[in-house]
């Protein structure tokens, strides 16, 4: 493995504990709902969207329509639009494995790529291996959780909150590592206003749209430095 790949492996070890725990939680939850090893594996390989996979368990159990599933997927994963803005300058230089790198761009991978000094590293090699190893840790946690769910009894009450807890930790980490807190402050303000205007059941799409517009404006005006 080249130097960039080894560097990516070392950086992915930061994510390993979280992905194992969250993956185990997902595997256990799937098992508790009556879905076994194969379903958990296929979802983690081909969906690979932690929060959407947790939400997908309820969608599977409720036999939700295609429209409902599609709408929920858009609402939960619309934050990936922000990732596109945040890593556009780096990812447009990738010439190999670009499709997989885009597919595997999770919150944690995004955080590392944005904060990492990639000078001296092969961008193609680093981004691919970082995405691959993080994906591997998630799959491993899922399979372990599915196996443990068959062997050990679990009380899975509240386990679906684990992804929300992870997002909170990521925001706190970004706040500490960034010198520009304006995007985070505006994001919370936009979300709070939309929650007040539209209520808890309908505020997500409007707040996401407002945040996308805000980030785009900040990017054009040079106000977004370390998002």
C-alpha positions, 0 to 999 in steps of 0.5 A: 500500500502506498504512503497515501493509503497508509495515511488514510488507514491511520486516519480511518482508525479514528472512525473505527470505534464509532462505526463499530458501535453504530454498526453493531447498533444497526445490526442489533436493531435489524435483528430485533425487527426480524431482519437477519444477516443478509438484509443487514449486509446488503443495506450496509454495502449498497446504502451505506447511510447510517442515519438513513439505514436506522430510519430504513428499519422502520420503513421496512417494518411499516411497509412504506410506499416507494414515494414515502421512502423516497421522500424520507431518503431525500429529507434525511440525506439532503445534508449531502448537498452541503458536503458537495459544497464543502469538498468541491474543490478537492473532489473535482481533482479526483480522477480515479474512483470518483463515483465510489468516493462520492457514494461513500462520502459520509459525515465522518469521511467528510470531516476528515477530508475537510480538516486534513492537510492533503499536501504531499499526498496522492489525492486519488489514493488517499480519498479512495482508501479513506472511504473504503476503510470507513465503509469496511468498518461500518460493514464489520460493525453491522455484521457483528451486531447481526451476529450478536443480536442472534446470540445475546438478548438486547434491550434496543430502546433508544438505540436509534438515537445513536446517529443523532448523538454522533452528529452532535459530537461532529458539530462540537468537533467542527466548532472547536477546530474551525475559526469561523463559527458563522455557518453553524450559528446561521444553521441553528437560527434557520432551523429554529425559525423553520421549526417555529413557522412550520412545526416539527413535522414539516420544518426539515425540507424548508430548513435544509433549503435555507441552509443550502442557500446560506452556504452557497451565499457564504461560499460566493462571498468568501464567508465560508472558510472552514466548513 
